[in-house]
C-alpha cells in the first residue's frame, strides 16, 4: 500500500465490499457525511459499544448507565451554551468555492510540521542505532527545536484568537502562513465566520404552536439534566459516574473523511461527578484509565498520543484528546474534559431547580464538579477497522488481504466449511454450527475451494475457520485455522468451542486494562 490517500481509499472500499459501511441512501446518490452500517458493520459497532459499556458500567460499581432521549427541552441548549457558542469558524476559498474549517486548515499546517519532526527522529534513530535517545534528540537538535517552537507558537495564537473571538486574526494567520486551498492551491480567502452546528426541527402539529427543537449535538446534556434523578434513585455517593451511548447530530461544515466526521453519529460518554477541588486528580485518573482501555485492544501503543488543549471550550478548566494514527494522520479519537460545575450550575440557573448534592461527610450541599470522557463510536470503529486492514506478502509470492480485527470485536467469530458438498460433510458442519451458534456468531460456507473460502474470511475479519473433512466423520476431529498466523491445527470437535472462547472472551481482553 502506497501513500496515505491510497490506504484510506482502500479502507473505504473494503468497508463497502465486505458489508461494513454503506453510504446512506446510495441509490439516490447518497447523503453527504451520513452512513449506514451493514451486516458486518452493525456487529463490529455493537461489540465496540459493549466493550466500552462493560469497561465503564460493569467494572465500576460507582458508574451506572442511562439512555436519555434525543429530543430535549430547548432551554437545555440555551443553558449548555450550545445556542450561543456551539459553532465552528468557517472560511471559503473564493476561487474553488470550497468551504473549510479555519481552525482545521491551521491545524493541518501544524500537522505537516509535526510530520517533519517525525521524519527527523526516524532519520536520527537510524543513524544512531541503539545509542539513540529520543527525548534528548527532541530537546537538543536545533532544527527539531525550531520546528517545535514554530508549531507551538502557531497553535497558541490560534487558540488565543478563537478564545477571544478574534476571527480577523484567524484569517490573518492563514494568510501569514500562506496556507493554500488543498483543492485548488489558491490563497484567495473570504473572511472567517462562525457557523452554528446544531440541527433544528419542530415539535407540534400546527405551525403556529410548534416548538423549536434541536437534535442533540452531544449526549452529555441528557446526563446532566438527569443527574439528581439518577443520584437519588441509585443512592450513589460522590464520586460516581453516569454513562450513556447514543446518537448525536452536528451540521459539520466539512465532512469529507468517511465516518471520521459525520453529521449523524454515535457517542459514548461518561460524566463523572466529583467533589469540587478534586478535579485535577480525577482528570489525570480518567486520562490514564481511558488510555489503558484503548491499549487493551492491542492496536499498537505507537498509534496513540495525548494532545493537551491550548484552547479550552467554554465549559472546561482542562482538556485533552486521545489522538489516534488514522490513515490520514494523528487525529482526535476521544476527549477527556474537566468541565467544572459549569453544566450543572447553568441548568440550575435556567431551570430554577436545585441540582446539588448533599455531602454527608462534609455536612453541606454543593454543585458537583464533572470530569467527562467522550468518544465517538464511529471514530473508534474507523480506528479499529483501518488499523486492522493489512495487505500481506505470503511466502509463495502471493498477497492476501486480511482484516486483523481484535478477535473480541470481530463480527463473526468462526466460519465452518465442509471440504466437499457431499458424503455427509455438510451435515456434520451444520451440526457444529448448531452447537456453536448459541455462544457466538458463526457462518457456514461451502462455495469454492477451501483456500478461497479462507481468503474470504480473512478479508471479512473472521478469526477462525473450521474445516470438516472425511477424517472428521471417522474420528470427530476438524481443522481449525487461525486468521492471523494462518496456522492450522487438528483438534477434537468437542474442544473447538473452548479454543475459540479463549481468544474472544471479553473478560480476558478487559483484564489487560488492569
Ligand atoms: P472535532 O474537533 O473533531 O470536531 P470535537 O472536539 O468537536 O471533535 P467533542 O465535542 O469533544 O468533539 O466530541 C467527543 C467525541 O465525539 C470526539 O472525540 C469524536 O470521537 C466524536 N465526534 C465528534 N464529532 C463527530 C462527528 N462529526 N462525527 C463522528 N464523531 C464525532
Boltz pocket constraint, residues with backbone or C-beta under 6 A from the ligand:
constraints:
  - pocket:
      binder: B
      contacts: [[A, 218], [A, 250], [A, 252], [A, 259], [A, 260], [A, 261], [A, 262], [A, 263], [A, 265], [A, 266], [A, 267], [A, 332], [A, 333], [A, 334], [A, 335], [A, 374], [A, 375], [A, 376], [A, 377], [A, 378], [A, 379]]
      max_distance: 6.0
